Amino acid sequence: MRFVKPSEIKNQFASDNYAPVCSEVWEALTAVNSGYANSYGDDPWTGRACDLLREFFETDCQVFFVFNGTAANSLSLASLCQSYHSIIAHELAHVETDECGAPEFFSNGTKLLLVPGEHGKVDLDAVAHTVTRRSDIHYPKPRVLSLTQATELGTVYTPEELQALRETARRFDLRIHMDGARFANALASLRVAPKELTWQAGVDVLTFGGTKAGMAIGEAVVFFDLKLAQEFAYRCKQAGQLASKMRYLSAAWIPLLQDGVMLRHARHANAMATLLAERLSRHPQVEVMHPVEANAVFVRMPEAMLESLQAQGWYFYTFIGSGEARLMCSWATREEDVGELVSAVESWNGAD
C-alpha cells in the first residue's frame, strides 16, 4: 500500500480524526512545552483542566485523562461491572463494532448484550426486554446501559429521551455509561447545558472525546458518581494509560473549555454536515439515510457513483453496507470542501 502524504489528502470526508489540531490547542501545547513540570498529573495544567471540566458540567466530578477512546470506554465500563455482568448497548455502538473486544478484555469477560433502535438510538422496549427475558444464574446479569452521544449514525439523544432512558435504568438498577466521542457535537446541536445531557440525565460516567474536538490526542473520563471512581487510577496505570508527561494531555483541554472554543468548533462541523446533506439531497440518485443532527452524513448512492468518487481520490467510509457511505465533517471542514464534493457528485453521469 502506498503511503499517502498528508498534503495529498485533500478530498477527505472519512473521519474527523483526519483533521489537524486546532490552533488554540497547538498554542496551548507550545506554551506548556517550556521548563520542567511534575509528572503523572501532579502539575498545574492538569489541575486547571479538571477544574474547568467541573465548571463545564456545573458539578463536582472526578476526572481522568487517557490517550484514546478505546481505553476510555473500556476502562470506564470495566469499573462499573463484575465479570459476570453484562452491558446493554446498541447493535451499532462503537464498543461493539470497533473496540476489538477491549470492553470484554478489561472487564475480565463482561458480556455485551445488543439491542436495536432506529437511527442508532437504543429502543426502550428492547432494553427492558433484554433485562427481563431471563433472571436465572446462567444469564449474565445486566448491569450497565451504554449510550453513544452523538450516535454512530450521527443522531443525538435529546434531554427528554435521556430522561426516559434514566427511568428505565433506575427501574432495572442499571448504571449509565455514555460514550461521548462526539459529545461536543451533540451539545452544539441541542444547545443545552452539558449537565442536561449527563448527570442530570442519570449518566454515571462519561467518556468525553477530545481528539475529534480538535486535540492531537487524549480523552477525558468523567465520573459523576464519585464512588465509582475509586481506584480507577489503578486501572489507568495497569492498562498503560497513565501518562508520565500528563500535561501534554491535560493542557489541551484548557483552551477548548474556555470562551466557548470547543462548542464553536463543534457548531462549525455540524453546520458543514447540514450544508452537505442539503446539497447532496438535491441529487435524484442520492438519499440521505438518517437525520443529520451532528457532524455526520449517511447517504445511499449507486455503487458506481461511490466507486467513481473514490477513484477520483475522495476519502470516506462505506462500512455500513453496500451503497451507503458515511461522510464526516470536522472543525476544519470548509464550505469549499463541501462544494467540491457536491460538484463531483453532480458531474457523475453514470458512465464513469
C-alpha positions, 0 to 999 in steps of 0.5 A: 500500500502506498503511503499517502502524504498528508498534503495529498489528502485533500478530498477527505470526508472519512473521519474527523480524526483526519483533521489537524489540531486546532490552533488554540490547542497547538498554542496551548501545547507550545506554551506548556512545552517550556521548563520542567513540570511534575509528572503523572498529573501532579502539575498545574495544567492538569489541575486547571483542566479538571477544574474547568471540566467541573465548571463545564458540567456545573458539578463536582466530578472526578476526572481522568485523562487517557490517550484514546477512546478505546481505553476510555470506554473500556476502562470506564465500563470495566469499573462499573461491572463484575465479570459476570455482568453484562452491558446493554448497548446498541447493535451499532455502538462503537464498543461493539463494532470497533473496540476489538473486544477491549470492553470484554478484555478489561472487564475480565469477560463482561458480556455485551448484550445488543439491542436495536433502535432506529437511527442508532438510538437504543429502543426502550422496549428492547432494553427492558426486554433484554433485562427481563427475558431471563433472571436465572444464574446462567444469564449474565446479569445486566448491569450497565446501559451504554449510550453513544452521544452523538450516535454512530449514525450521527443522531443525538439523544435529546434531554427528554429521551435521556430522561426516559432512558434514566427511568428505565435504568433506575427501574432495572438498577442499571448504571449509565455509561455514555460514550461521548466521542462526539459529545461536543457535537451533540451539545452544539446541536441541542444547545443545552447545558452539558449537565442536561445531557449527563448527570442530570440525565442519570449518566454515571460516567462519561467518556468525553472525546477530545481528539475529534474536538480538535486535540492531537490526542487524549480523552477525558473520563468523567465520573459523576458518581464519585464512588465509582471512581475509586481506584480507577487510577489503578486501572489507568496505570495497569492498562498503560494509560497513565501518562508520565508527561500528563500535561501534554494531555491535560493542557489541551483541554484548557483552551477548548473549555474556555470562551466557548472554543470547543462548542464553536468548533463543534457548531462549525462541523455540524453546520458543514454536515447540514450544508452537505446533506442539503446539497447532496439531497438535491441529487435524484440518485442520492438519499440521505439515510438518517437525520443529520443532527451532528457532524455526520452524513449517511447517504445511499448512492449507486455503487458506481457513483461511490466507486467513481468518487473514490477513484477520483481520490475522495476519502470516506467510509462505506462500512455500513453496507453496500451503497451507503457511505458515511461522510464526516465533517470536522472543525476544519471542514470548509464550505469549499470542501463541501462544494467540491464534493457536491460538484463531483457528485453532480458531474457523475453521469453514470458512465464513469 
